[in-house]
Amino acid sequence: MNRSSSFHYVILLTVIVAAGVSQGLLLPLLSIFLEQMGVSSSLNGLNAAALYVGSFAMTLVAERTLGALGFKKLVSAGLVLVLVSVILFPLVPNIKFWFILRLLVGIGDSAVHYSAQLWVLLVTPEENRGRNISIYGMSYGLGFSLGPLGIPLLHIGNSVPFIALAILVLLVLILVLLKLPDLRPEKLKEGERPVKRFRRSYAWAWYALIPALLYGYMESGINSNFPVYGLRVGLNEQQIAFLLPFIGIGGLVLQLPLGILSDRFGRKRILIICGILGGLAFILVPLAGTSTVGILLLLMIAGGMIGSFFSLGLAYAADILPKVLLPAANVIASFHFNIGSIAGPNIGGTLMQYGWNAGMFIVLGSGFIIFAFLGVAVRKKSLENAGIL
């Protein structure tokens, strides 16, 4: 990276920290308000899901929108959607209106993520790609972790957390408008059909796109099902609340080291090793019983190994694919993440419903181990044989 690209990279990291703060604060903050308004827990959860519906909807048009607007304008448009929504939340405390606003936040955050993430992949040299995309992932995790720290501002006034968040988003938006260049992704050859881009991306980088599916399955499945699992095996609510964050902590601690190792030893090799170790750690969780220390260590190991899956998978796809196909690959990764996010809570919940509490961890861990052995069994085709060169 030259000096100019490094400066732009830092701005993109700032953008993604702000996006993480917005999600990390709005999710618990709005749930608290809805609970105080007497809204049922099921309706509260359904309202929260609007954010992911908006994110999924944006994914459907992300590539085409990016081609029309360019990176800077799409990032700016996403930030504007988030900013306007954050301002309107305290002004109109109505659950139906909040559902619409959460849709807009999901669309805005998805636009920011898609464009910023792809921008980082395109401007980063291959030898530093793992490190830079890992730092990108850590930045979002940091922002998401900092978000809930805004909840104590409620003691000053109900609108204060929203005002603080709006100021943060506004400052980042101004930084983007003033300092980022107006770039666009490479255009495809004349007459090339959109469906061909996705077929080529799958044909050449299918293995690199599976981690997004597994990561989405893990993230949503653990967050939704672990509290139920914990209560059923005899953990109390305090233990569950204490243990759950350690998956994210493990990911934050190891994401950068794993990114650097992937630059040195290869993305695929690191993904395979992480899949085996992370999968085994998940499978061993039921054997820890109600031991807080045992579960903590296993969740930290699993989170540390798996926490980089999404970012390393995208970096690996960027190694394989020509730049012109990266927008399509990012769309596929987003689809996979959303599919995994929907499947995780449903599969784990169904297994526990039929009495197999350990099944949520065994099936989850087995998925990562199968992925690892699939990588060992299937040799990567050369670019020449695949038709890229």
N, C-alpha and C positions, 0 to 999 in steps of 0.2 A: 504494500500500500504506500502511495506517496503521501506527502503531508496533507494535501487537500482531501484525498479520500479518507485519511485517518480522522480528519476533523468532521467530515460528513458521517463517518461511522459512529463517532461519539454522540453526535446529534441524534442519530437513529436509536442509540442506546437510551438516551434521555427520553425519547418518544415512547419507547417500549416500557420503560420504568413507569411513566405516567399512565400508560394503558393498564399496567398491572395494578397500580394504585387504585384506579377507577373501579376495576372489577373487585379487588380485594376489599374495598370500602363499601361499595354499593350493595353487594350480596348480603352481608350481615346487617348493614344499616337499614335497608328496606325491609328485611325480614323482621327486625325489631319493631319498626313502625307498624307493619301489618299486624303483628301479634298484638300490639297495643290498641289497634283499631278493632280487635275482636275477630279478625279473619281466621278461619280454620287453618290448621297446619297443612292439610292437603291442598287447599286453594293457595296458600302461601307458597308452597313448593311449585305449584303450577305457574304461578306468576313469575317466579324466579326462572323457570324454564324458558320464558320468553326471550331471555338474553341469548340462549343457545339456538333458538329458532331463528332469531335475527342473524346470528353468525352463520348458520347453515344457509340461509337465503342469500347472504352476500357471497358465499362460496360459489353459488350457481352462476353468478355474473362477474366474478372477480377478474378473471383473465381478460374478458372483453372490455370491462370498465377500465382496467389498467392500460390496455392498449389505446383506449380513446383519450384518457386523461393524462397518463403518465404518472410516475412515482410521486412526485411532489404534490400534485393536485389531489391524488387519491388519499395520501396521508392526511393532507389538510382537510379534505371533505370528511374523512372519518373523525378527525378531532373536532370539527365543527358540530357534527351530529352528537358526539358525546357531550360537548360543552353545552349545547342548547338543552339537551335532556337533563343534565345535572342542574341547570338553572330552573327548569320547570318542575322538577320533582317536589320541592317544598312549596311551590306556589299553588299546585293543584293536587292535594292529597286524596286522590281517588284511585281505587284499585284498577278500574278499567283503563283509566288514562295512564296509570303507571305501567300497565301491560304494554301499551303502545310505546311508551318511552323506553322500556327495557328492550323492546324489539329494535328501536333506533340505536340504543347503546350497543347491542349485539352486532348490528350492521356496521356501526362506526368502528368498534374495536376490531372486527374482522377485517375491515378495509385497511386499518392501520397495520395489523399483524401481517396480512398477506403482502402488502407492498413493501413494508420495512424489511421483512424477512427475506423476500426475494432480492431486494436491493443489496442486502448484506452478502448474499450468496454470489451475486453477480460481480461485485467490486472486490471481493476478497480473493487473493491468490490461492491456488490449490494447496500450497505448502502450509498456509496458515488458516485454512478454511475451518478445520475442526475446532481450533482455538477460538476463532472469532464468533462462530455460530454458537459455541458453548457459552461464551461471555454474553451473547445476545439472550440465550435462554436463562442464564443466571439473572440478567437484568430484569426480565419479566417476573421471575420468582421473587426477587428482592422487592419489586414494586407491589406484588400481590401480598407479600408478608407485611409490608409497611402499611397497606391500606387500612386494616382494622384498627391501627393506632389512632385513626381519626375519630373513632366512636366516642372516646371520652370528651370530645368537643361538644357533645350533646348537653353537657352540664352548663355550658355557656348559653346555648340556645339550639333549638331543633334545626334551624337552618344553617348553623355555623359549619358543620362538616361538609355540606353541599357547597357553601361559599368557598371554603378552603380548597376543595377539589376543583371547583370552577376556575379559581385563580391559577392553580397549577396547570390545568389543561390549556388555559388562555396563554400563559407564558410560553409553554411548549409550542403552541400553534404559531405564536409570533416568531419564535426561533426558527421554525420550519420555513415559514414564509420569507424570512429575511436571509437565511443562510444556506438553505439547500438548493442545489441546481435543479432545473426542470428537465429531467431525463425521462426517456421512454425505453421500454424493452425492445429488443430486436424484432423486426417484422418477419413474418414467414414469406416464403416464396409465393409469387402470384398464383392464385388458383388453388392453393393447398387448402383442403377442407379441414375444419376444426377437429372433426372426429379422428382424423389421421394423427394429429398431435398426441391425443390421449392414447391411441393404440401404440404409437412408437414409444411413448414414455413408459407404458406398461411393459412392452416387449423388451426394452433395454434396461429398465431400472425397477422391475417389479419387486425384487428382493429389498431394495433400498426404501421402498414405499410401504412395506409391511410394518416397520417399527411404529409408524404413526397410528396404525390400527391398534396395535398392542398397547401403545402408550395411552391412548384414549380409553381403552378397555380397563387398564389398570387404574388410571386416575379416577374415573367416575365410579368404577366398581368398588374400590377401596373406600372412597369418601362416603359412598352411599351404604355399603354393606358392612363395613367393619364395626360401626356402632351396634348394629343388630347382632353380629357375630359375637362381639365382646360380651354383651348382656346375656346371650344364650350360653356361653361357656363359663360365666361366673365373674366376669370383670365388672367393677362398678363404674358409674358414670365419670368419676374423677380420673380413674385409670384410663378410660377410653379417650377422654379429652386430652390427657397428658401424652398418650402414645401416638395418636393419629398424626400429629405434625412431624414425627420423626422420619416419615417417608420423604417429605419435602426437604427436611434438613439434610438427609443423606444425599439427595439429588444436588442441593446447592453446594455441598462440600466437595463432591467428586466430579461435578460437571466439567469444570475447567481442566483438571488433570486428565480426565478421559479424552477431552477434546484435543489436548496437546499430544497425548499418546496416539490418538488416531491419525494425527498428522505424521507421526514418526513411523508407526507400524502398520498403518492402513485402516480405513474405516470399517471394512467388512470384518477383519480379524477382531477388532475391539468389540463390535456389535455381537459377534458370536460368543466371545468370552463373557461379556456382560449378560447376555441372554441365559447362559448356563448358570452362572453364579447367582444372578437375580432370581431366576426360576427356582433354583434349589432353595434359596432363602425363603421364598414364599411358601413352598411346599412344606418346609420345616416349621412354619409358624404354629400349626395346630399341635405339634409335639411339645411346644413350650408351655402348653396349658394356660394357667393364669399367672405365670411368672412375668412380672413387669419388666425385669431386666432382660429376660430371654426374648420376649416379644420385641422390646425396644431395639436390641441388637440386630435381630433378624429384619425388622422393618427398615432400619438404617442401612443395612447391607443391601437389601432389595431395592430401596429407594435410590441409593447411591449408584447401583448398577443400571437401573432402568430409567432413572431420571433424565439421562441424556439420550434416550432412544429416539425421541422425535427430532431433536436437533442433529444428532449424528446421522440419522436416516436421510434427512434432507441434504446434509453435507455430502454423504455418499452418492446420492442421486446427482448432485451437482458435479461430482467427479466423473460420473459416467456419461451424462447427457450433454449435448451441445447447448449453449446458452439460450438458443431460440426455443428450446423445449422446456426450459425451467419453469415458466409460468404455468404450463399445463401440468407439470409434475407437482407443483405446489398446490394446485387445485385438487389433484388426486389425493395428496397427503391430507388435505383438509377434509375431504370426503371420508377418507379412512378414519381420521381422528373422530369425526362425528358419528360414524357407524359404530366404532368401538365404544364411544361414550354412551351411546344408547344401549348397546348390547351388555356392557359390563354390569350395571345394576340389575338388569332383568335376569341374566343368566345366574348371577350369584344369589339373587333373591329367590329364584325358583329352586335352586339346589337346597337352600336353607329351608324353604317352605316344605320340602319333602323330607326334611330331617337330616340331611347331610351337611352339617354346619362346616366341616372341614373342606367340603367340596369347593367352596368359593376360592380358597387358597390353592388347592391341588389343581383345579382346572386352570386358574390364572398362571401358576408357575409352570404347568405343563405346556402352555401356549408359548412361553418364552424359550423353553428347552427345545420344543419342536422346531421353532424358528432357527435356533442355533444349529441344530443338526441338519436342517434343510440347507443352511448355508455351507456346511461342510460337504454335504452330498452333491450339491449342484455346483459345478465349476462355472465361473464367470466366462461368458463368451468374449472374445476379443472384439474391439470396436470394428475391426475390419470385417469380421464374419457377421457382425450384427448389421452392418451396412451404414454405420455412422460415418466412416472415413472412406 
